[in-house]
Amino acid sequence: MDVVLFLIFAFIAVVAAINVVVQTHPIASAVSLIGVMGSLAILYLLLGAEFIAVAQVIVYAGAVMVLFIFVIMLLNAGAEVKRGRSLLVQLLGAPLLIALLGLLAYFVQRIFPRNVTVHFGGFTGGSAQAIGRALFTTYLLPFEVISLLILIAILGAIVLGRKELD
């Protein structure tokens, strides 16, 4: 049953990720990104990482996506204008994509060992205590730097949004 659920939610995550790139309107892309984040949370649950799954939903699908939508609305971003594709892109796009996917598959098979398998529910390193200790000891500086970068991004979006109103 775990493998079936994994395949279902992995498929949903991949389709939603493709939809993020294909959509022309930024709000539709952001909603598709919420679908990706929700699917990833379910995949974390299947692995037994409950804390990481809940953090995925609260932090990424909740707070960060609300921030993205606010920034999109502040910037008043409209739908993307489609342009015609060049003949070179039309002829070489699909064969180069297939070649890239083949190379990726080859390197994944060469780099990762074959005898290592994933055991659903076997992850034990995601307790709240272990994550909190690592976050506030080993990763304290990157955590604070990221919080400052997010604050700067919010202020930049507000400044850009105000210039359009004047």
C-alpha positions as protocol buffer text, in pm:
chain_id: "A"
residue {
  index: 1
  type: MET
  ca { x: 0 y: 0 z: 0 }
}
residue {
  index: 2
  type: ASP
  ca { x: 289 y: 238 z: 75 }
}
residue {
  index: 3
  type: VAL
  ca { x: 430 y: 199 z: -275 }
}
residue {
  index: 4
  type: VAL
  ca { x: 91 y: 273 z: -432 }
}
residue {
  index: 5
  type: LEU
  ca { x: 48 y: 588 z: -221 }
}
residue {
  index: 6
  type: PHE
  ca { x: 404 y: 691 z: -303 }
}
residue {
  index: 7
  type: LEU
  ca { x: 342 y: 655 z: -676 }
}
residue {
  index: 8
  type: ILE
  ca { x: 14 y: 847 z: -658 }
}
residue {
  index: 9
  type: PHE
  ca { x: 155 y: 1143 z: -465 }
}
residue {
  index: 10
  type: ALA
  ca { x: 483 y: 1144 z: -658 }
}
residue {
  index: 11
  type: PHE
  ca { x: 279 y: 1164 z: -980 }
}
residue {
  index: 12
  type: ILE
  ca { x: 72 y: 1450 z: -835 }
}
residue {
  index: 13
  type: ALA
  ca { x: 390 y: 1633 z: -732 }
}
residue {
  index: 14
  type: VAL
  ca { x: 547 y: 1596 z: -1078 }
}
residue {
  index: 15
  type: VAL
  ca { x: 230 y: 1704 z: -1261 }
}
residue {
  index: 16
  type: ALA
  ca { x: 187 y: 2005 z: -1031 }
}
residue {
  index: 17
  type: ALA
  ca { x: 555 y: 2097 z: -1077 }
}
residue {
  index: 18
  type: ILE
  ca { x: 517 y: 2085 z: -1455 }
}
residue {
  index: 19
  type: ASN
  ca { x: 204 y: 2297 z: -1418 }
}
residue {
  index: 20
  type: VAL
  ca { x: 404 y: 2558 z: -1223 }
}
residue {
  index: 21
  type: VAL
  ca { x: 630 y: 2606 z: -1524 }
}
residue {
  index: 22
  type: VAL
  ca { x: 362 y: 2580 z: -1794 }
}
residue {
  index: 23
  type: GLN
  ca { x: 108 y: 2825 z: -1646 }
}
residue {
  index: 24
  type: THR
  ca { x: 110 y: 3177 z: -1787 }
}
residue {
  index: 25
  type: HIS
  ca { x: -53 y: 3347 z: -1488 }
}
residue {
  index: 26
  type: PRO
  ca { x: 159 y: 3374 z: -1172 }
}
residue {
  index: 27
  type: ILE
  ca { x: -130 y: 3307 z: -932 }
}
residue {
  index: 28
  type: ALA
  ca { x: -206 y: 2978 z: -1107 }
}
residue {
  index: 29
  type: SER
  ca { x: 161 y: 2885 z: -1079 }
}
residue {
  index: 30
  type: ALA
  ca { x: 158 y: 2964 z: -707 }
}
residue {
  index: 31
  type: VAL
  ca { x: -149 y: 2747 z: -653 }
}
residue {
  index: 32
  type: SER
  ca { x: 22 y: 2463 z: -840 }
}
residue {
  index: 33
  type: LEU
  ca { x: 325 y: 2511 z: -616 }
}
residue {
  index: 34
  type: ILE
  ca { x: 97 y: 2462 z: -315 }
}
residue {
  index: 35
  type: GLY
  ca { x: -2 y: 2128 z: -471 }
}
residue {
  index: 36
  type: VAL
  ca { x: 365 y: 2032 z: -497 }
}
residue {
  index: 37
  type: MET
  ca { x: 425 y: 2124 z: -133 }
}
residue {
  index: 38
  type: GLY
  ca { x: 121 y: 1926 z: -17 }
}
residue {
  index: 39
  type: SER
  ca { x: 230 y: 1619 z: -211 }
}
residue {
  index: 40
  type: LEU
  ca { x: 579 y: 1644 z: -64 }
}
residue {
  index: 41
  type: ALA
  ca { x: 428 y: 1658 z: 285 }
}
residue {
  index: 42
  type: ILE
  ca { x: 242 y: 1333 z: 217 }
}
residue {
  index: 43
  type: LEU
  ca { x: 564 y: 1175 z: 90 }
}
residue {
  index: 44
  type: TYR
  ca { x: 738 y: 1280 z: 413 }
}
residue {
  index: 45
  type: LEU
  ca { x: 455 y: 1117 z: 608 }
}
residue {
  index: 46
  type: LEU
  ca { x: 505 y: 795 z: 416 }
}
residue {
  index: 47
  type: LEU
  ca { x: 872 y: 798 z: 514 }
}
residue {
  index: 48
  type: GLY
  ca { x: 782 y: 839 z: 881 }
}
residue {
  index: 49
  type: ALA
  ca { x: 900 y: 1199 z: 917 }
}
residue {
  index: 50
  type: GLU
  ca { x: 588 y: 1346 z: 1076 }
}
residue {
  index: 51
  type: PHE
  ca { x: 754 y: 1661 z: 1210 }
}
residue {
  index: 52
  type: ILE
  ca { x: 905 y: 1747 z: 873 }
}
residue {
  index: 53
  type: ALA
  ca { x: 569 y: 1685 z: 703 }
}
residue {
  index: 54
  type: VAL
  ca { x: 388 y: 1920 z: 940 }
}
residue {
  index: 55
  type: ALA
  ca { x: 662 y: 2181 z: 902 }
}
residue {
  index: 56
  type: GLN
  ca { x: 632 y: 2145 z: 523 }
}
residue {
  index: 57
  type: VAL
  ca { x: 261 y: 2224 z: 537 }
}
residue {
  index: 58
  type: ILE
  ca { x: 282 y: 2505 z: 794 }
}
residue {
  index: 59
  type: VAL
  ca { x: 596 y: 2680 z: 672 }
}
residue {
  index: 60
  type: TYR
  ca { x: 603 y: 2621 z: 297 }
}
residue {
  index: 61
  type: ALA
  ca { x: 247 y: 2551 z: 187 }
}
residue {
  index: 62
  type: GLY
  ca { x: 117 y: 2800 z: 442 }
}
residue {
  index: 63
  type: ALA
  ca { x: 342 y: 3094 z: 520 }
}
residue {
  index: 64
  type: VAL
  ca { x: 578 y: 3103 z: 222 }
}
residue {
  index: 65
  type: MET
  ca { x: 304 y: 3055 z: -35 }
}
residue {
  index: 66
  type: VAL
  ca { x: 92 y: 3329 z: 126 }
}
residue {
  index: 67
  type: LEU
  ca { x: 400 y: 3551 z: 104 }
}
residue {
  index: 68
  type: PHE
  ca { x: 443 y: 3461 z: -265 }
}
residue {
  index: 69
  type: ILE
  ca { x: 80 y: 3541 z: -340 }
}
residue {
  index: 70
  type: PHE
  ca { x: 103 y: 3874 z: -155 }
}
residue {
  index: 71
  type: VAL
  ca { x: 416 y: 3966 z: -352 }
}
residue {
  index: 72
  type: ILE
  ca { x: 250 y: 3870 z: -680 }
}
residue {
  index: 73
  type: MET
  ca { x: -52 y: 4083 z: -592 }
}
residue {
  index: 74
  type: LEU
  ca { x: 164 y: 4376 z: -477 }
}
residue {
  index: 75
  type: LEU
  ca { x: 356 y: 4369 z: -803 }
}
residue {
  index: 76
  type: ASN
  ca { x: 28 y: 4339 z: -996 }
}
residue {
  index: 77
  type: ALA
  ca { x: 181 y: 4075 z: -1223 }
}
residue {
  index: 78
  type: GLY
  ca { x: -38 y: 3987 z: -1517 }
}
residue {
  index: 79
  type: ALA
  ca { x: -41 y: 3686 z: -1742 }
}
residue {
  index: 80
  type: GLU
  ca { x: 271 y: 3613 z: -1944 }
}
residue {
  index: 81
  type: VAL
  ca { x: 261 y: 3711 z: -2310 }
}
residue {
  index: 82
  type: LYS
  ca { x: 338 y: 3417 z: -2535 }
}
residue {
  index: 83
  type: ARG
  ca { x: 576 y: 3467 z: -2824 }
}
residue {
  index: 84
  type: GLY
  ca { x: 642 y: 3248 z: -3122 }
}
residue {
  index: 85
  type: ARG
  ca { x: 909 y: 2980 z: -3091 }
}
residue {
  index: 86
  type: SER
  ca { x: 1208 y: 2975 z: -3317 }
}
residue {
  index: 87
  type: LEU
  ca { x: 1256 y: 2694 z: -3567 }
}
residue {
  index: 88
  type: LEU
  ca { x: 1570 y: 2578 z: -3385 }
}
residue {
  index: 89
  type: VAL
  ca { x: 1377 y: 2532 z: -3060 }
}
residue {
  index: 90
  type: GLN
  ca { x: 1100 y: 2341 z: -3234 }
}
residue {
  index: 91
  type: LEU
  ca { x: 1345 y: 2102 z: -3403 }
}
residue {
  index: 92
  type: LEU
  ca { x: 1595 y: 2043 z: -3121 }
}
residue {
  index: 93
  type: GLY
  ca { x: 1379 y: 2082 z: -2810 }
}
residue {
  index: 94
  type: ALA
  ca { x: 1238 y: 1728 z: -2779 }
}
residue {
  index: 95
  type: PRO
  ca { x: 1556 y: 1538 z: -2879 }
}
residue {
  index: 96
  type: LEU
  ca { x: 1770 y: 1742 z: -2639 }
}
residue {
  index: 97
  type: LEU
  ca { x: 1519 y: 1686 z: -2359 }
}
residue {
  index: 98
  type: ILE
  ca { x: 1528 y: 1310 z: -2419 }
}
residue {
  index: 99
  type: ALA
  ca { x: 1909 y: 1318 z: -2424 }
}
residue {
  index: 100
  type: LEU
  ca { x: 1917 y: 1511 z: -2096 }
}
residue {
  index: 101
  type: LEU
  ca { x: 1678 y: 1269 z: -1928 }
}
residue {
  index: 102
  type: GLY
  ca { x: 1886 y: 976 z: -2053 }
}
residue {
  index: 103
  type: LEU
  ca { x: 2205 y: 1130 z: -1915 }
}
residue {
  index: 104
  type: LEU
  ca { x: 2038 y: 1196 z: -1580 }
}
residue {
  index: 105
  type: ALA
  ca { x: 1912 y: 838 z: -1561 }
}
residue {
  index: 106
  type: TYR
  ca { x: 2259 y: 706 z: -1646 }
}
residue {
  index: 107
  type: PHE
  ca { x: 2432 y: 914 z: -1379 }
}
residue {
  index: 108
  type: VAL
  ca { x: 2172 y: 830 z: -1116 }
}
residue {
  index: 109
  type: GLN
  ca { x: 2227 y: 458 z: -1180 }
}
residue {
  index: 110
  type: ARG
  ca { x: 2607 y: 499 z: -1169 }
}
residue {
  index: 111
  type: ILE
  ca { x: 2627 y: 718 z: -858 }
}
residue {
  index: 112
  type: PHE
  ca { x: 2371 y: 564 z: -624 }
}
residue {
  index: 113
  type: PRO
  ca { x: 2424 y: 208 z: -498 }
}
residue {
  index: 114
  type: ARG
  ca { x: 2167 y: -51 z: -597 }
}
residue {
  index: 115
  type: ASN
  ca { x: 2147 y: -239 z: -268 }
}
residue {
  index: 116
  type: VAL
  ca { x: 2016 y: 57 z: -65 }
}
residue {
  index: 117
  type: THR
  ca { x: 1637 y: 64 z: -44 }
}
residue {
  index: 118
  type: VAL
  ca { x: 1389 y: 297 z: 121 }
}
residue {
  index: 119
  type: HIS
  ca { x: 1195 y: 151 z: 412 }
}
residue {
  index: 120
  type: PHE
  ca { x: 869 y: 337 z: 455 }
}
residue {
  index: 121
  type: GLY
  ca { x: 832 y: 456 z: 813 }
}
residue {
  index: 122
  type: GLY
  ca { x: 1197 y: 377 z: 892 }
}
residue {
  index: 123
  type: PHE
  ca { x: 1317 y: 736 z: 929 }
}
residue {
  index: 124
  type: THR
  ca { x: 1396 y: 812 z: 1294 }
}
residue {
  index: 125
  type: GLY
  ca { x: 1595 y: 1137 z: 1274 }
}
residue {
  index: 126
  type: GLY
  ca { x: 1306 y: 1378 z: 1239 }
}
residue {
  index: 127
  type: SER
  ca { x: 1197 y: 1427 z: 1598 }
}
residue {
  index: 128
  type: ALA
  ca { x: 1120 y: 1779 z: 1716 }
}
residue {
  index: 129
  type: GLN
  ca { x: 1400 y: 1762 z: 1972 }
}
residue {
  index: 130
  type: ALA
  ca { x: 1667 y: 1657 z: 1720 }
}
residue {
  index: 131
  type: ILE
  ca { x: 1562 y: 1918 z: 1465 }
}
residue {
  index: 132
  type: GLY
  ca { x: 1541 y: 2194 z: 1726 }
}
residue {
  index: 133
  type: ARG
  ca { x: 1884 y: 2111 z: 1866 }
}
residue {
  index: 134
  type: ALA
  ca { x: 2041 y: 2108 z: 1518 }
}
residue {
  index: 135
  type: LEU
  ca { x: 1861 y: 2425 z: 1412 }
}
residue {
  index: 136
  type: PHE
  ca { x: 1968 y: 2631 z: 1712 }
}
residue {
  index: 137
  type: THR
  ca { x: 2324 y: 2499 z: 1744 }
}
residue {
  index: 138
  type: THR
  ca { x: 2476 y: 2382 z: 1416 }
}
residue {
  index: 139
  type: TYR
  ca { x: 2254 y: 2575 z: 1176 }
}
residue {
  index: 140
  type: LEU
  ca { x: 2186 y: 2892 z: 1376 }
}
residue {
  index: 141
  type: LEU
  ca { x: 2377 y: 3129 z: 1144 }
}
residue {
  index: 142
  type: PRO
  ca { x: 2216 y: 3003 z: 818 }
}
residue {
  index: 143
  type: PHE
  ca { x: 1874 y: 3014 z: 990 }
}
residue {
  index: 144
  type: GLU
  ca { x: 1921 y: 3380 z: 1086 }
}
residue {
  index: 145
  type: VAL
  ca { x: 2063 y: 3473 z: 745 }
}
residue {
  index: 146
  type: ILE
  ca { x: 1760 y: 3322 z: 571 }
}
residue {
  index: 147
  type: SER
  ca { x: 1525 y: 3512 z: 802 }
}
residue {
  index: 148
  type: LEU
  ca { x: 1703 y: 3838 z: 713 }
}
residue {
  index: 149
  type: LEU
  ca { x: 1684 y: 3757 z: 340 }
}
residue {
  index: 150
  type: ILE
  ca { x: 1310 y: 3694 z: 369 }
}
residue {
  index: 151
  type: LEU
  ca { x: 1266 y: 4024 z: 553 }
}
residue {
  index: 152
  type: ILE
  ca { x: 1462 y: 4209 z: 282 }
}
residue {
  index: 153
  type: ALA
  ca { x: 1250 y: 4043 z: 12 }
}
residue {
  index: 154
  type: ILE
  ca { x: 929 y: 4154 z: 184 }
}
residue {
  index: 155
  type: LEU
  ca { x: 1056 y: 4511 z: 216 }
}
residue {
  index: 156
  type: GLY
  ca { x: 1163 y: 4509 z: -150 }
}
residue {
  index: 157
  type: ALA
  ca { x: 818 y: 4394 z: -259 }
}
residue {
  index: 158
  type: ILE
  ca { x: 656 y: 4672 z: -55 }
}
residue {
  index: 159
  type: VAL
  ca { x: 887 y: 4933 z: -205 }
}
residue {
  index: 160
  type: LEU
  ca { x: 821 y: 4808 z: -558 }
}
residue {
  index: 161
  type: GLY
  ca { x: 447 y: 4802 z: -493 }
}
residue {
  index: 162
  type: ARG
  ca { x: 446 y: 5160 z: -360 }
}
residue {
  index: 163
  type: LYS
  ca { x: 629 y: 5300 z: -662 }
}
residue {
  index: 164
  type: GLU
  ca { x: 354 y: 5170 z: -888 }
}
residue {
  index: 165
  type: LEU
  ca { x: 83 y: 5344 z: -683 }
}
residue {
  index: 166
  type: ASP
  ca { x: 249 y: 5689 z: -706 }
}
